[in-house]
Amino acid sequence: MIVIARIDDRLIHGQVTVGWSRFLRLEKIVVLSDELAGDETQRLLLGMGVPEETAFEMGSVAEMAVRLRDEEFIKPRTMLLAAAPKAFRSLVLEHGFPLEEINLGGQRYEGGAIPICEGVMLTEEALADLKVLAEHGVKIEVRATPAEPKRDLFAMPILARDGAGE
């Protein structure tokens, strides 16, 4: 079962493999990445960072959209993980895969990005993708670690103040 869908541009790192994995008792991590799907070196490097007892899969959004519909594939407690919102936008809108909520974690600064809170900077493209997901009923919560309280992205002061959350 999918227990969390997370956006984190670092993909596999301590917050994911220690914090989230232990808290949610993850049995599998699935990385959605059109950019990395065919890169065996990246697959091996990312897989090395996953706890030994946790299964690891990586593939394109289209490939994973098919595999995620297989009950056996998602039978273990699974985290869906993508580096940017566009992967989940594609999964939900183009491939019709239902998600109720997405956890927004680390997003580093790129030129012109809006600082949302510590560790989360969103480009106009990323913000637009998240708005579209929200318009399609997907809740977007901001939280780096499980110990933090859930915060609704579009209720964050910077977005509420300048109307970007509307």
N, C-alpha and C positions, 0 to 999 in steps of 0.2 A: 504494500500500500504506500502511496506517496504521502509522506508525513510533512514534507516541507518543499517548497520551490523557492530557491534562493538565487539572488543576483549578487555576485561578488567578483570584481574584476581580477582578483588574485586567484580565483578558483580554489585549488587545493592548498590550504595553509592551516596554521594552528587553530584559528577560530572555527574552522569547518571540521577538521579532523579530531580536535580535542573537545572544544566547546560544544558545538552542535551535535557532533556524532555521539558523544557520551550522553548528553542531555536527552536526545531523542532516541537513543539506543538504535542508531542506524545500522542496517545490515548491507546497504548498497548505496553507492553514490553514482549518479548518472550525469555526466557532463554533456550539455547540448552546445555544440559549436560547429557552425559551418566552416569557420576559418581553420580549426584544428583537426577536423574529422579525419582527414587523410594523412595526417602527420604522425607517423609511428613513433618518432623520437619524442614528441610532446606527449603522446599517449603513455609511453613508458615512464617519462619523467613525472607526469602527474600521478600515474598509478603508484609510483614509489612513495609518494607522500600520503597515501591512503593507509589507514590501519590494516594490518594483516588480516584481521577477522572480518573486514568489510569488503564486499565485492565492488568492483569498479568497472564502469562502462563509459565509453565516450563515442559520440557519433554526431552526424549532422542532425539538424532539427527535423528534416523530413524522415530520415531513417528512424530516429527515436520516436517520432509521432506514431509510426507504425508499431514499433516494439512496445511502446507504453500501453498499447491497447491489449496486449497479451497478458492475461491475468497471472500467468506463471512468472513473467518477467518482472512484474511489480508486486509479487506476493511478499517479498521481504520488505522490511521498513526502509523506504527509499527516499533519498534526497535528490531532487532535480536541481542542477546547478548550472548557471550560465554566467558569462562574464558581463553581459550587457542586456538591457531590457528587450532589444530587438529579437533575441532568440525566443523569449516567451511570447512576444507579440506574434511572431510567426507561428509558434506552436498553437496558440489559442485561435488567432484569426484565420490564418491560411490553412491550418491542418485540423481545426475544429476540436482541439483537445481541451477539455474543461479543466479550469483551475479556479479555485475559490479565492485563494490568497497567495500573494508573493511577498517574500521577505526580502527587503532591499538592504544589502550590507555594503561593504566597501566599494566605493567608486572614486578613483583618484582623479585629480584635476587634469582636465584637458582644456585647451584654449577656449576661453569664453564660458567655461562651466560655472554654474550657479552653486555656491556653497549652501547646502541644505542644513547640514549639521556636521559635527566632527566626523571626518572620514567619508562623507558622502557629498560629492560634487557631481551635479548633473548637467550634461550638455543639453542644448535645445532638442536635439534628436532623441536623447534618452528620456527627457521629460515628456516629449510628445508621445513616445511609445507607451510610457506609463499612463498618460492621460487616456489614450485609446483603450488600454487594458481596463482601466477603471470605468470607462464609459460602457464597457462590455461586462460589467459586474464583478471584476476581479478586485479584491481589496489589496491595497499596497501598504504594507507596514514596514517601518524603518526600525532596524534593530541589529546592531553588530554582533551581540552575544545573547545567549538565552537569558542571562541574568538581567538584562535591560528590559524596561517595560516596552510593550508594543506602542508605536506611535504611528498614527495615520499620516502618510506622506502628505496628503493634500490639506491636512490641518496644521502642518508645520508653519511656524510664524512667517518665514520668508515667503512661502507660497501663498498663504492666506492674505498677507499684507499687500502683495503686488498683484493679486488676482490670478496668479499662474495656476492655482489649484482649481479654478472654475472651468 
